[in-house]
Amino acid sequence: MGIDFAGVQFKNRVTLASGTCGFGRELAELFDLSLLGGICAKGLTLNPRIGNPPPRIAETPLGMLNSVGLQNPGVDAFIREELPFLRQFDTNIIANFSGSSPEEFAEIAAKLAGAGIDMLEVNISCPNVKAEGMLFGTSPDAAAEVTAAVKRVAGSVPVMVKLTPNVTDIVQIALACKDAGADALSLINTLLGMRFDLKSGKPILANGTGGLSGPAIFPVALRMVYQVANSVNIPILGLGGISSANDAREMLIAGAKLIGVGTAMFRDPLIAVKIIEELGKNEH
């Protein structure tokens, strides 16, 4: 079950996906976080964010939409208050973070690297304020610029770039990140979607659109991981709709070296542990 992933030793292949496990405090009441290969903390920004107005969660067939809006206490508060809690557990801590410019990404990355995080996960599914709000992750050049900026300050901490599926050709984005120095990739992030309230005729989410996650996106995630794994020779953390050990096995067959469990945790908070146990049986 153990594996070297971009120079970091993982005791098993199962991690918790960013945004679905908070900072681990609630889940730690249900199981020992040390059982996990890694935990990817909720997405961080330079300054605290209150997120989008409610409603910001909507159920969908085989999944959910979210438009939480990166609510978080800010990177300094995470380092001061949440990281010491997570460090109690024998698991790798991955820090997911977003910025509005390459310089801001680098500033956050430098703080996290200095705090001794195990791996950085660069969330490029956020707007570039210098390019009229275009997402960094939808442009090879912008994705490469952010990757290079983070790599310059990351020191010995591996840099993993999280790719958005809301693109025409995800392989081009992956290649751009790899050429800019990314040590690993994680994919996929959520797919853009929406739902309407039939009584009001208005979108259910206050923000209009949101990110679709859950089993509905699993075949898309598999396809994209397979495409990227066959085009880019750096390790991949595959995620997107994984909700069983068999899903995890498929993702590993597609080319992922690690897997991330996210939305399934809302239905069964112990599902990641069950997947670890099931995968472990398979190896004996």
Summary of the structure (lengths in Angstrom):
residues: 284
radius of gyration: 17.5
end to end distance: 10.1
largest distance: 55.5
contacts: 1041
relative contact order: 0.16
helix: 37%
strand: 23%
